[in-house]
Amino acid sequence: MRLKEFLSIRGIDFVSVNVLEDPTGMAELEQLGVRSVPVLSRGDKYTFGQSTKQIVEFLGLGEKSGPELSTDELAARVTKFMDAALELIPLMPADRLATHVPGRPRSYRTLAFHLFRVVQAFLDANENVTLVQAMFREEPAADATTEALVAYGAKIRDRFRAWWQAGDTAPSKTLQTYYGPQTLHELMERTTWHSGQHVRQYMMLLEKEGVSHHRPLVAADFAKLPMPQNVWDG
């Protein structure tokens, strides 16, 4: 769930600054020592907007936070999301892969890559590699074919299955990220809904391009995940 959406649902007044359009906004954050967004600040204190638990604690909301689904359930969900993506990606006409998604400079090709790169970043974090924002900005080769995207996705799905079966999956295990230490359980939930949201978007892109499919994901597949209400921002 986006930070703005999280605050709105709870009726919390806030000022949203788009640092891409307002350079002074980023300058103010840099004075606090912040180098990435989204971030929630109050005076000289701040917290990153990636962790619901951290936001709840920062605002002193006194409400329950943390994953609703167990790690077993999350593993099943993210695997289903990746399986769905591997079914959907080959349906996109090759001549549409360079088309940009609504509202941002990201191509269909990059979205197909990114939804698996999110899972790869999680797996890397489990191998003591600090998760950093640059991982999510990586792109496939400019001429990456559908076959190459599917091969990459299948590799990440198989790596995830192997990691899960290996058993080093204690929910309380600490993983390092750019927004602070997170438990495996917390980062696994974020990875699951993040990847799932992009598969949800890919289904809509296919429909936008006039490509029919049997909708391998339905509303129940996203239940109990902190999904954004909208398929696209705005």
N, C-alpha and C positions, 0 to 999 in steps of 0.2 A: 504494500500500500504506500502511495506517495505521502511525503511529509505533509504537504498542503491538504491532502484529502484526510489524513489522520486528524489534523487539528480542526478542520471544518466539521467533521462528524461529531466532535466533542464540543462544538460551540465555542472554541477558543479563538479570541481575536488575535490576529497576527498581521504582520506586514511582509509581503512576499517580494523579494528582489531578484530579478533576473540578471545575474552577473554578466551574461553575454551582452545584454543591452545597456547595462548601467555599470561602467567600469568603477565608479566610486563604491559600489556595493562590494566588489571583490577586494578593493583597497581596504575597506573597513574590516572585512574578515581577515585579511592578511595581518592587520594590526593585532588581531587576537591570536595569531599564529596558525590560522586556518589556511589550508592549501587546496581544499576540495569541497565540493557541495554535493548534496544538500546538507545544510547545517542549520541548527536552531540556536539563536543567541539571545542572551538576556544580560545587558550590562557588559561586564568583562568575562562572562562565563558562556560556555557554549557546549553543545553536544552534536554529534553527527546524526543525520536523519535516516541512517540505514537500519538502526536497531530499535524496534518498538519498545523493548525493555528499557533501553537507555533514555528514550524520549519520556516514557512514563515516569522514570525516576527523576529526570531533570526537572519536569514540570510538577512533581510531587502530586500526581493524580490519585495515588492510592488505589489503583485498580489492578486487577490481575493482568499480567503480561507474560509473554513467552508462548512457545508453540503449543497448539492444541492437539496436533497429531504426534504420535510416537515416531521414533526414528524408523521403525519397521514400516509404518504407514507412509512416511515420507519417501523412503526408498522405493516403495511400490509406485507412488505417484510420479516421482521424477523419472523412473524407468518407463512408465506409461507415456509420459510426455515425450521422452526421446523416441520411443517406438512410433508414436503418432507423427512426430516430425519426419522420421525416416520414411514414413508412408506418404506424407504430404509434399515434401520437397521435390520428388521426381515429377509431380503433377504440374509444377510451374513451367510454362513455356520458356525455353532457353533464351528467347529473344526479349524476355521481360526481366531477366535477372538484374540488369543495370538500372531498372526503374526505382525511383525513391519511394519510400513509404510515406504516408501522410504526415506532414508537419515537421519533418527533420531530414537532414542530409544523410540518410542511411539507405542503402540499396537493398532490394530483396535478397541479393546474394549475401550481403553482409549480415542481414538479419538471420538467414539460415545458418550461417557460420556462428554468429554470436550466441544463439540459444544453446549451442553445445559448448562454446567457450566458457560460458558461465559455470557449467558443470566441471569443466577441466580446471578452472580456477579453484573450485572447492576441493577437488582431488589433490591439486598441488598443495593447498593449504594443509591437507592431511599428511603431506610429506615434508612438513616443516618449511614450506615456502610461504613467506608472508604474502597474503592477498593484497594486491595494490590496484588502484583504479586503471592503471595502464593496461592491465590484463583485459579489461572490458572494452578498451578502445582498439584492440587489435582487429585487423581485417584480413579476409582471405586474399589470395592473389587476385588481381584485377580481372583476370580472365578465368578464374576458377569455374569449372564446369559443374553441372548438376551431379555428375558422377563423382567428382572430387569432393563436393560438399557432403554427399551421402557417405563416401568412404571415411571422411573425417568424423562425421557424426556417429557412424557405426563403431569406429575405434574408441570414441569417448564413452559410448554406451557400454561397450564390452569392458573397458577399463573400470567403469563404475561398478559393474556387476562383480568383477574380480575383487575389487576393493571391499565391497560389501560382504562377499563370501569369505574373505580372509579374516574377518572378525575384529579388526582394530577399530571398533565403531562405538566406543563408550560415549553415551550422550554428553557426559560432563567433560570430555577431553577438551583442552583449551587449544584454539587455533588463533593464529595471529593475522590481523587484518589492518588496513589503513585507518579504520575507525575504532581501533582498540581490540583487545582480546575478546573472542567470542567462544561460547561453547560449541562443540560439534553440532549439537541439537539446534541451536539458534541459527548457525550458518547454513545448516542443511535445510531448514525451513525457508530461509531467504533464497537459497539456490533453487529450491523446488518451485516456489511461486514465480521467481524471476524467469526461469526457463519456461514454465507453463504459460506465463503471460505472453511470451513471444510466440509460442506455438499457437496460442489463441489468436494472435495477430496474423500469423501466416494463414490460418484458415480463412480469415476475413479477406486477406489479399487475394487468395485463390478465387473467392467468390466475386471480388471486385474485378478480376480478370476474366470472369465468365467461365471458370473451371469448376465443374461439379465434383463433389466428394461426399463421402458418407458421414462426415463430421465424427472423427474418431474420439473427440473429446466433447463432453457435455457438461452442463452446470455442476452436476454431482462430482465431477472429477476435480473441481476447484474448491469444494466445500471445506470449511475449517482452515483455509489458507488465507492470509491477509492480502487477497488480491485487490488490485485497483478496481473501482467500479467500471471505469471506462476501458475499452479495448485500446484506445489511443489517448494520449494526453489531451487535456482541454475539454 
